[in-house]
């Protein structure tokens, strides 16, 4: 990735746009990053990734809200019941 100043970006805008088709361009002002210029293809990939990440987060939130199955039945087991089940599994 190349880095150019905001003044260079203004003076060489067409060149910066052409360069961004090959690789992202970092634009700085007073030594700090203020913008990135990326190709349309790269931006689409970033937006697709953001959407997939949001969908995964929503799925996980729904998964966490689901009640755990079998916990009600397990709460009613006595120590003897648990020991008997363990011995049956051996």
N, C-alpha and C positions, 0 to 999 in steps of 0.2 A: 504494500500500500504506500502510495506517495503522500507527502504532506506538503501543502502549499498555504501561504498566508492569504488572508481575506483580500488584501490588495492585489496579489497575484491572481486570485480567482476572478476579481473584477476585470483586470486587464487582459486575462487570457481565458475568458469564459468558454469560448468555443473549443479550445484545446483541452480544457478541464473536462468538458462534457464528453469529448471523444475519448479521453483517457479513462473516464469512469466506465466506459463500455468494456474495458479490459480488466480493470481492478478498481476497488473503491478509492476515493480520494478524500483525504482528511483535510479540512480547512481549519486553520488556526487564526486566532486574533490575540495579539499580545502574549503569545506562547501557550495559549489555552485552546483546546479543541472546541470549536463552536458548531461545526457541521460535518456531515459526511455526504458525499455525492456518490450515488451508486446507480448502476444501470437499472432499467425497468425490470429486466429479468431477475436481478438480485433482489430488488424490492418485492417482487411478487413472491419469491421464495421466503423472504423474511415474514411477509404477511401470512403466508400459508403456515409457516412454522408457529407463528403467534396463535393462529386459530386452532391448530392441533393441540398446542399447549393448553389453551383455555378449555377446549373440549375435554382433555384429559383431567384437568383440575375439576371440572364440573362432574365428570363421571366418578372421580374419587370422592368428592363431597357427597354424592348420592350413595355411594357404596358405604361410606362411614355412617350414614344416617339409617341404614338398614338395620333392623333388629337382628341380633345374633340368634341363630336357630339353635334350639336345644338347651338354652340356658335355663328356661323355666323347669324343664324336666330334671336337669342336673341339680337344681337347687333343692329338690325334694328327696335326694338320695341321702341315706344315712351312711355312716362310716362302714357298717357291715355290708351295705349294698355295694359300695365302692370296692371293698376288699374282695367280695364275691366276683364282681365283674373283672377285676384284675386277674384273679386266679383262673377264670374261664378263658381269658385271652392267652394265657401261658400254655 
